[in-house]
Amino acid sequence: MAEQTSASPPIEHKEDMVEVLSSGCKPKAYWRIGTEHEKFVFYKDTHKPVPYDGTNGIRSLLRATMTANNWTPLMDGDALIGLRDPKGGGAISLEPGGQFELSGATLETVHQTCAETADHLNLLKSIADPMGIGFLGLGVAPTWTLDEIGAMPKSRYSIMAPYMEKVGTLGTSMMFRSCTVQVNLDFEDEADMVKKMRVSLALQPVATALFANSPFLEGKPNGYLSFRSHIWRNLDDDRTGMLPFVFEQGMGFERYVDYALDVPMYFVTRNGKYINCAGESFRSFLEGKLPQLPGEKPKISDWEDHITTIF
């Protein structure tokens, strides 16, 4: 999420929001790959999820990892919720149910990102083994109920979870008991962005079929090869799913901004605190009519935060 600071400039025109996207254009020589690798964390003796607190909890695992690789802590208030490589080599963050996520560095080839993930897993294994902790890479936790999974102390999740319960049927399953591997790609210009977005959306059903690995839920077959895909079809239609407009004539940065403006908000941050704006309109915010901040208009950092909530 973008860091909210008072120095962030205000949004004065629609072009300012378009610029946030178009500023990502770069020559092919500077293209990089960034991957995000999530996995479940469990106790080897009981196969139960690892809670945040405790001698061998998620917080202790983060602290040991921080010591081992000399990364810097990421805090949410007084809670340790992630780590960052001070040399720009990536970060570790926590998903709502304690899933460990490697947000990888920007690398040149898929071979480098494969090596990065392997190094990351080997490091975690060396730290977690003495703690009796293991890791599992599946689309959905195969045996856990939602009640078994403890919530991580990240403020934004306390806003997202109740809202997801209102707009879909499986939002909390996505948050607390699903994992994924994501890829982030650079683009040269607007036309290249459109091409890559169209290809990636068109290939999504193929990727879902190729990597389907979530046929169990709460210890029983769930009727799907990819229950994770089923979760995402019953999550929040306003911010998930296929995007037909991407394949239409006129698709570009501005068209995506128009779409994003109509996605309901989750929150804004002020002075390091999250303000619950779930369901509110960013268009109203642009007019100074956000009920939670009456008369105030958004900054660029508010827009950057908002577009990170579009899944």
Helices and strands as residue ranges (DSSP letters): H 14-22, G 28-30, E 33-43, H 58-69, E 72-76, E 79-84, E 90-94, E 100-104, H 110-128, G 129-131, E 133-136, G 146-148, H 155-167, H 171-177, E 181-185, H 190-210, E 216-217, E 220-221, H 227-232, G 244-247, H 253-261, E 267-270, E 273-276, H 282-286, H 300-307
